[in-house]
Amino acid sequence: MKKIRNRLGWLRSGLFWRTFILLAFLITASLLTWVASFRTVERTPRAQQIAAQVISIVTITRAALTHSAPDLRRELLFDLASNEGIRVYPLEKNDVIEPPEDSGVLPVLESDVKARLGNDTKFAGKVNDVAGFWISFKIDDDEYWLRLDRERIERVSNIQWLGWGAISLALALLGAVFISRLINQPLARLTDATRAIAKGVQPEPLPEKGPTEIREANRSFNQMVADLKRLESDRAIILAGISHDLRTPLARMQLELELAKLNEDARNGMQSDLAQMDSIIGQFLEYARPNDKSQYASVDLSALLSNCAHEAERLPDVRITTDIAKGVTVIGNATELKRVVHNLIENARRYGKSAGIDLAEIDIACHAENGQAVIEVADNGSGVPESEMERLLRPFTRMDIARGQANGSGLGLAIVDRIIKRHHGMLKLSNRASGGLKIRISFDSATARA
């Protein structure tokens, strides 16, 4: 049952198929209703018309046979059979008669014919196993059969109706496909453009043509994209200006600090504050940095993690344990991926130290799993409440209560999450059973191989 639901998921979620099936159903129902109504309405007039034709044929044939010379009747019968498809046979008492098939018009046809030719007029679908439309008539006291081809009575067969209906339905369904695409295509373009913006890609402007509603929506979307692009550019300029304006006095303060006659503790404290301010400015700029996919290339993730772990081992309050498989590669920006690993290690160093020990024990793992490249960074700290997992990835958020007091801007994990999304990856936070926070990063199967 679950497999059937999954297979029908496209039907529930796809606007194109919903529109197509709705139009197809309405067109089919309308076509069937029209055919049924037409056949019902035109049945009586058609039966009356056929009855008048049959009466005329019988009347003319009887008159021709009655008034023709006996030696010319054989030639007359031959001409009627060859030219008009009318055959006349003597009616015998031992004839094997099968009634005609009810085609819907037969009751009205029989009623009209009997009203003109007499109530003793007989009808048959087969006489002595010879098919046709058989009708009896009298000349004096002799009875005869007049046989007509069924095609002259049944104007349109059910098979012909079915063929015409199939052709009409096929044309109607083609029209439904065209209408569905006409409705769905602008929405599909808008969806693709929205996804491109979500991935940090500048989409092509949507065509500002078509119905008024579509044209207005596309024009508004294009204006929004232009405004976002201008806002991004202005933000980059503002942040660059702030960085320049702040770092210049910081550098001046650093120089004055070196020249000032201060004791060692005061000097170290002020240098630490200045370094922290410079780091916060760098994090602001990093978070606001636009995505540049032109710098993407194949990155040896295994080697990158090994180098980062080796660098982190130099810190006095960090102990690294690695489980890194060889040959795991991804497509991305090596500098940004290295920044991701450094931020995760720094986050674990600040917040993941074991209770009562001024030492951060960090486990780093990397492997290929189901066609994806997976990175796991875990610490042995106190972990994070489950209710706060999502909030931890927001900018300027620090879990001081759950993870211990520490200085910082609250952008470390937000930067990690932003970079991972640029690389079409997924970041997941969870608490370890033994204690501590585990951060798992998986990259798209299209960009990972082992």
N, C-alpha and C positions, 0 to 999 in steps of 0.2 A: 504493500500500500504506500509505503514511504517513497519507493522508487517511482511509482506512478505519480505521486504528488510532485516529486522533483522534475519529472519529465513534463508535467503540465505547468511548471512554474513560469515558463515563457509566455503561456497563454494568459496567466493572471497578471503578469507584470508588463507585457509588451503592448504599448498603445497601438502600434501598427496592426497587430493581429486582432486585438479587440475591435478596432474600427473595421477591419476587413471582414471579420466574422459577423459583426452586426449588420454591415451593409449587405453581405452575401445572404444572410438570413432574410432580411427585409426584401431584397430583390427577388429571392426565390419564392417567398411567400406571396409577394405581389404577382409574380408571373403565374404561379399555380392558381391563384384566385382569379386572375384574368382569364386563363384558359378555361377553368371550370365555369365561370360566368358566361363566357362567350359560347361554349358548347351548349350550355343550358338555354340561353336566350335564343340562339339561332337554330335550335333543334326543330321547333315547330315550323318556322318558315321554310327551312330546308326540306322537311318532310312533305309539306304541302307542295313545294316546287317539284320534288321528285314524283309525287303522286300525280300532279298535272302532266308531267312528262310521260309517265307510264300510261296514263289514260289516253293521251294523244297517240302514243305509239300503238296501243291496242286498238283504238278506234280506227286509225288510219290503216293498220294492217288488215283488220277485219273488213273494212270497206273495200280495200284493194282486192282481197281474195274473193269477196262477194261479187264484185262487178267485173272481175277479169274473166276472159274466156277460159274454158276448162283446159284447152290445149296450151295456154300460156301461163298457167299457174306454177308449173314446175320451174319455168324460167324466172317468174316473179319471186318465188321462194329462194332461188339461188341468188338473185340480186340482193334481196333483203339480208341474206346471211353474209354475203361477201362484202357488201358496201356499208350496211347499217349495223351489222352484228346482231341481227334479229333472226331467230330461228323458230320455226313453227313445227310442232309435232302433234299428231293425233293423241288425244287423252284416252288411255285405256283403263279399264276397271282394275286390271292387275298391276298397274304401275306402283312401284315402291317409292313412297313419298316421304321425304324428311322435311320437317318444318324449317323455315329460314331462321338464321341466328338473329337474336334480338340486338339490333344495333342502336337502340335508343329512339330511332325515328320510325321503326316498323309499326307500332300501334297507330300512330297518326296516319302513316302511309296506307295501311290496310283499311282504316276507317274511311278515308277520302276515296280510295279506289272502289270499295264496295258501294259507297253512296252513289257512284256514277255508273259502275258496271253491273251492279247487282250483288245481293248478299250471298249468292251462291258462288261467287268468285273464289277460287282457291289460290293459295300461295305455297310455294315450296322452295327450300334451299337446295335440295337434290331430288332428282327424279331418275330412278334406275341408276343410282350412283353417278350421275352426271351433275356436276355442280353448276350453279348459276342462280339467277333470280327468275324463278318460274311463276307465271301467272296464267290462269285459265280464262278462256272466253268461248263464246258459243257463236256458231253460224247455223242458223235454223235450229235443228235438234242435235247437231254434232258439236262435241266439245274438243277443244284444242289447247295445247300448251304453247305459250309464247315464252321463249327463254332469252333473257338479257344477261350480258356479262355483269358480274358483281361490281365491277369498277364504276358502272353507270349509276349504281344505287349508293354505294359507299364512296362518297367523294374523296374523303381523307381517312386513311386507315390509322389505327392506333400507333402503328410503328412510325408512320409519317409524323403524327403529332409528337411522338417521343423524340424523333430526330430534330424537328424544328425547335422543340422545347430545349433540347440539349445545346443546340447552336445558340439560341437566345440566352440560355443560362451562362454559357461560356463567355459570350460577349459581355454580359452583365457583370460577371466575376472579374473580367479584365478591367472593366470600368471601376469596379470596387477597389481593385489593386491600385489603379491610378489615383483614385480619390484618397485612399488611405495613405499612399506615399505623399500626396500633395499636402495632407494634414500633418503627417508625421515628420517629414523631412525638415521643416524649420525647427521643430522641437528637438530633433536629433542633432542638428547643427548647434543649437543653443546648449544642449547637454554636453557635447564634445568640447565646445569653447569653455564652458564652466569647469569641466574636468581639467582642461589645460591650465586654466588660471590656478586651480587648486594645486597643481603640480609645479607651479612657478614658471610656466611657459606662456609666452605672449601669443595669444591666438590671432588668427587672421580675422579682419573685420567681417562681421556678418553682413550678407547682402541686404540692403535696405530697399527691398522691392517686394511685390506681392500684395496680399490683402492688407487693409489698413491696420488691423490688429497686429499682424506679423511684422509689418514695416515699423510700427511704433515700438514694438518690443525689441526688435533688432537695433533700432536707432538708440534706444535707451541703454541697451547692453553695451553697444560700442562706446557710448559716452561714458558709461561706468568704467570700462576698461581703460579708456584714455585718462580718466580722472585718477584711477588707481596707479597707472604708470607715472603720471605727473606727481602724485603723492609719494610714490616710492623714490622718485628722483629727488624731490624736495627733501624727503627724510634723510636720504644719503648725504645730500649737501649740508643739511643742518647738523647731522651727527659728525660729519667730517670737520665742520667749523667748530663744533663744541670740543671735539677731540683736540684740535689745534689750539683753541683758546685755553683749554684746561691744562694740557700737557706742557705748554710753554711756561706758565707760572710754577708748575710742579718741578720742571727741570731747574728753574731758577731757585726754587726753595731747596732742592736737593744740593745745588752748588753752595748756597749760603749755609746749609747745614754742615757741609764738609769743612767750610772755612770757620764756622762758629766754634767757640771754645766751650764745649759742653762735656758733661761727664758721659761715660760709656753707656750707661743705662738709658739716659735721656736721648742720646744720639740713636741708639738702636731702636727705641720706641718710635721716634719720629720717622726714621727710615722705613720701619715696618708700615706705619700709617701711609706714607707716600707711595710705597710699593703696592699697598692694597688699593689705594685710590687709582693708581695707574692700571691695575688689573681690572678693576670695575669698569673703567672707561673702555678697556679692550674688550670686555665682555659685551658691553652695550653695542660697540661697533660690530662685533662678530654676530650678534643676534640679528642686527639690521642688515647684514651683508646680503646683497641680491644673489640669486642662484645663477651660476655660469656653467652650463653643461658642456661648453667647448673645452673645458679642462678635464673632462671625464676620460678615463683610460682604464686599461686592465690593471688592477691592483692586487699584489700578492698579500692577501689578508693575513696569512699565517706569519710571514716575515714581519709585517707591520706590527702585529700584536707582540711578537717576540721582542722586537726592538723597544716598544713602549714598556713592556714588563722589565726589560733590562735597565732602562733609564729610571724606572720607578724604584727599583731595588736600591738605588743610591740614597734614597731618602732614609733618614735614621729611624722614623717611626712607622715604616712600612715593611711588611713581609709578603712576598708574592709567591703564589703557587700556580703553576701553569699546566694546562692539558691542551696543547695546541696541535691539531692535526696538520700535516704538511700538504701543500698544494691547493689550499682553498683560496680561490680568487673571486673578486667581484669587479664590476664596472663602476667606477666612480672617481672622486677626487681624493687622491692620497692624503693631501694636506688636511682636508676636512675630516676624513675618516680617522686620521691620527689625532685630531683635536677631540673627536668623540671619545676615543679610548683614554686620552689624558684627562678629560673632564670626568669620566666615570671613575678613574683611579683616584682623582682628587676628591670627588664626592665621597668615595668609600673611605679615604684617608681622614677626611674631616668628620664624617658622621658615623662611620662604621667600626670604630675601635671597640675592642672587647671590654666588657665591664671590669673596672679595676686595673686595667692594663693600658698604658699609654702606647699601644701598638695596634696598627690596623692590619689584620690578616686578610688578604685579598686573594680570591681564587679567580683565575682567568682561564676560560676554555674557548676553544674554537673547533668546529667540525662541520662537515656537510651532512645535511639531514633532509631526505626526500627531495633532493635537487635544490636545496636552499643552503646558503651560507649562514651559520648560526654562531653568534658571539654571546658568551655568558660571563658577566662580571658580578661576583658576589662577595659580601663582607660578613663579618661575624658580630655585627653590632646588635642593637636592640630592635631593628626592623622598623616598619612603618605601619600604622593602623590601616586596615583594609579600606576604610571609608575615606582615607586621605590619599590613596594611590593616585587617583586621577588629578587631584589638585596639585600634587607634587611636580607635575610636568608643566604647570602654568608658570609664566614669567614672574619673577620677583617673589617666588614662594620658597620659604625655608621651613623645614620641619624641626624647629628648634626644640620644641617640647619633647618630641619623640626621639630625636636623633642627637640631642646634646647641643649646647650652645656653640656657635661658630660664626665667624665673620664671613661675609660674602654678599653678593648682589641678588642671589636667588635665581640666576640665569643659567647655571651650569647644566641642569637636566633639560631645561627649555631649549637651550642651544643644541643639545644632543638630539632631542626629539625633532627639532626643525631640520637638522642635517640628515637624519635617518629618513624623514619623509621626502626630502629632496632626492634621495637615492632609492625611492620606492620600497623602502623597508618598513618593518614593523617593530615597535618597541613595547615590551611588556614588563611590568614590575610585579614582583611577588615576594613574599616572605619565605625564607628557608625554614624547613622543619626544625633544624638545629639552632635557629636564631640568625638574624641578619637579613639584609635585603639582597635579592638577586635580580639583576637586570638582564633580560634576554633580548637580543636583537637578531632578527632574521631578515635576510635580503631576498628579493624576488628570485624565483627559480630561473628567470631569464637572464639574471646577471650573476649566477653562482654556479660553480662547477667544482668538482673535487677530482 
